[in-house]
Each structure stands twice: as structure tokens, then as C-alpha cells.
Amino acid sequence: MAHIDISAFDRAAVSGAAFVDGAVLMELGMRAALGRDGAVDLVAAHMYFNLADRKGIDGAASQRQDVAGEMSKAEIARALRAAREWLTLH
């Protein structure tokens, strides 16, 4: 039986997060910020812009800052937690 040693891989690669396209995350942030799929969701938008910024997408950080200007501290904290959870799960 084959044995696969995943200790040589980082967590993001094992979970698949390394393969998620930053442009897709940016688009999801825009959709959430503009309410294209229903109500505007600034928490989700902030989370997606944060993740896109981590992928090096130009403009993601400024979009995140714009959205943060319309959010409470509690909402920003929820968005940051959601981004950390997303990275853990993906």
C-alpha cells in the first residue's frame, strides 16, 4: 500500500487554498460589495478583498479599505475572522 507523506506540504497547498485564483476572490468581493447576488454584504466583501490582497491582486487592498470605511469595528472583526476561517478550511 502506498504511503503519502503530507508533512512536506504547507497547509494552504494541502487544503487547496493555493489553487484559488485571486481574480475570482476579487470578483466575489465586488459582487458582495455591490449586492449583485442579493443584499449588499460588506463583511463578505471585506473578507474576499482581504483574501485577494493576500494573493497579490492589484486594487484589492484599496477596495478593502473603501469597504472598511462603511463598516463598524465589530463588522471588520467578523470579516477578519471569516478570512482566517476560510484559509483554515480551504
C-alpha positions as YAML, in Angstrom:
chain: A
units: angstrom
residues:
- id: 1
  name: MET
  ca: [0.00, 0.00, 0.00]
- id: 2
  name: ALA
  ca: [1.30, 3.46, -0.89]
- id: 3
  name: HIS
  ca: [2.01, 5.95, 1.84]
- id: 4
  name: ILE
  ca: [1.65, 9.66, 1.15]
- id: 5
  name: ASP
  ca: [3.65, 11.90, 3.44]
- id: 6
  name: ILE
  ca: [1.92, 15.28, 3.50]
- id: 7
  name: SER
  ca: [4.28, 16.73, 6.10]
- id: 8
  name: ALA
  ca: [6.36, 18.16, 3.25]
- id: 9
  name: PHE
  ca: [3.45, 20.32, 2.06]
- id: 10
  name: ASP
  ca: [2.29, 23.56, 3.57]
- id: 11
  name: ARG
  ca: [-1.28, 23.77, 4.88]
- id: 12
  name: ALA
  ca: [-2.50, 26.04, 2.07]
- id: 13
  name: ALA
  ca: [-1.32, 23.62, -0.60]
- id: 14
  name: VAL
  ca: [-2.85, 20.62, 1.14]
- id: 15
  name: SER
  ca: [-6.18, 22.38, 1.67]
- id: 16
  name: GLY
  ca: [-6.39, 23.73, -1.88]
- id: 17
  name: ALA
  ca: [-6.23, 27.45, -0.98]
- id: 18
  name: ALA
  ca: [-3.06, 27.84, -3.02]
- id: 19
  name: PHE
  ca: [-5.03, 26.97, -6.15]
- id: 20
  name: VAL
  ca: [-7.84, 29.51, -5.73]
- id: 21
  name: ASP
  ca: [-7.40, 32.31, -8.27]
- id: 22
  name: GLY
  ca: [-7.07, 35.76, -6.70]
- id: 23
  name: ALA
  ca: [-9.10, 37.27, -9.54]
- id: 24
  name: VAL
  ca: [-12.02, 35.05, -8.56]
- id: 25
  name: LEU
  ca: [-11.75, 36.25, -4.97]
- id: 26
  name: MET
  ca: [-11.70, 39.86, -6.21]
- id: 27
  name: GLU
  ca: [-14.82, 39.25, -8.30]
- id: 28
  name: LEU
  ca: [-16.59, 37.68, -5.32]
- id: 29
  name: GLY
  ca: [-15.69, 40.75, -3.26]
- id: 30
  name: MET
  ca: [-17.11, 43.06, -5.91]
- id: 31
  name: ARG
  ca: [-20.30, 41.01, -6.14]
- id: 32
  name: ALA
  ca: [-20.77, 41.16, -2.37]
- id: 33
  name: ALA
  ca: [-19.94, 44.89, -2.18]
- id: 34
  name: LEU
  ca: [-22.40, 45.77, -4.94]
- id: 35
  name: GLY
  ca: [-25.14, 43.36, -3.90]
- id: 36
  name: ARG
  ca: [-25.14, 41.59, -7.26]
- id: 37
  name: ASP
  ca: [-26.44, 38.38, -5.69]
- id: 38
  name: GLY
  ca: [-28.98, 39.98, -3.36]
- id: 39
  name: ALA
  ca: [-28.34, 42.33, -0.48]
- id: 40
  name: VAL
  ca: [-25.01, 44.12, -0.10]
- id: 41
  name: ASP
  ca: [-22.74, 42.13, 2.25]
- id: 42
  name: LEU
  ca: [-19.83, 44.31, 3.36]
- id: 43
  name: VAL
  ca: [-18.46, 41.65, 5.72]
- id: 44
  name: ALA
  ca: [-18.17, 39.15, 2.86]
- id: 45
  name: ALA
  ca: [-16.78, 41.83, 0.55]
- id: 46
  name: HIS
  ca: [-14.07, 42.76, 3.07]
- id: 47
  name: MET
  ca: [-13.21, 39.08, 3.54]
- id: 48
  name: TYR
  ca: [-12.88, 38.42, -0.20]
- id: 49
  name: PHE
  ca: [-10.87, 41.60, -0.82]
- id: 50
  name: ASN
  ca: [-8.57, 40.62, 2.05]
- id: 51
  name: LEU
  ca: [-8.04, 37.16, 0.53]
- id: 52
  name: ALA
  ca: [-7.50, 38.66, -2.95]
- id: 53
  name: ASP
  ca: [-4.94, 41.06, -1.50]
- id: 54
  name: ARG
  ca: [-3.07, 38.11, 0.04]
- id: 55
  name: LYS
  ca: [-2.93, 36.67, -3.50]
- id: 56
  name: GLY
  ca: [-1.34, 39.89, -4.77]
- id: 57
  name: ILE
  ca: [-4.29, 41.24, -6.74]
- id: 58
  name: ASP
  ca: [-3.86, 44.92, -7.61]
- id: 59
  name: GLY
  ca: [-6.59, 47.10, -6.17]
- id: 60
  name: ALA
  ca: [-7.81, 44.57, -3.61]
- id: 61
  name: ALA
  ca: [-6.31, 46.44, -0.66]
- id: 62
  name: SER
  ca: [-7.87, 49.75, -1.71]
- id: 63
  name: GLN
  ca: [-11.25, 48.10, -2.24]
- id: 64
  name: ARG
  ca: [-10.97, 46.55, 1.22]
- id: 65
  name: GLN
  ca: [-10.17, 49.98, 2.71]
- id: 66
  name: ASP
  ca: [-13.14, 51.57, 0.94]
- id: 67
  name: VAL
  ca: [-15.48, 48.90, 2.26]
- id: 68
  name: ALA
  ca: [-13.98, 49.13, 5.76]
- id: 69
  name: GLY
  ca: [-14.83, 52.84, 5.80]
- id: 70
  name: GLU
  ca: [-18.51, 51.88, 5.75]
- id: 71
  name: MET
  ca: [-18.23, 49.16, 8.42]
- id: 72
  name: SER
  ca: [-18.26, 49.12, 12.21]
- id: 73
  name: LYS
  ca: [-15.32, 47.73, 14.17]
- id: 74
  name: ALA
  ca: [-17.40, 44.66, 15.00]
- id: 75
  name: GLU
  ca: [-18.13, 44.04, 11.32]
- id: 76
  name: ILE
  ca: [-14.45, 44.37, 10.42]
- id: 77
  name: ALA
  ca: [-13.57, 41.91, 13.17]
- id: 78
  name: ARG
  ca: [-16.16, 39.46, 11.78]
- id: 79
  name: ALA
  ca: [-14.69, 39.85, 8.29]
- id: 80
  name: LEU
  ca: [-11.15, 39.20, 9.54]
- id: 81
  name: ARG
  ca: [-12.32, 36.10, 11.44]
- id: 82
  name: ALA
  ca: [-14.14, 34.88, 8.35]
- id: 83
  name: ALA
  ca: [-10.99, 35.29, 6.25]
- id: 84
  name: ARG
  ca: [-8.95, 33.30, 8.78]
- id: 85
  name: GLU
  ca: [-11.61, 30.58, 8.85]
- id: 86
  name: TRP
  ca: [-11.69, 30.49, 5.05]
- id: 87
  name: LEU
  ca: [-7.94, 29.98, 4.96]
- id: 88
  name: THR
  ca: [-8.24, 27.19, 7.53]
- id: 89
  name: LEU
  ca: [-10.96, 25.42, 5.58]
- id: 90
  name: HIS
  ca: [-9.59, 25.96, 2.09]
...
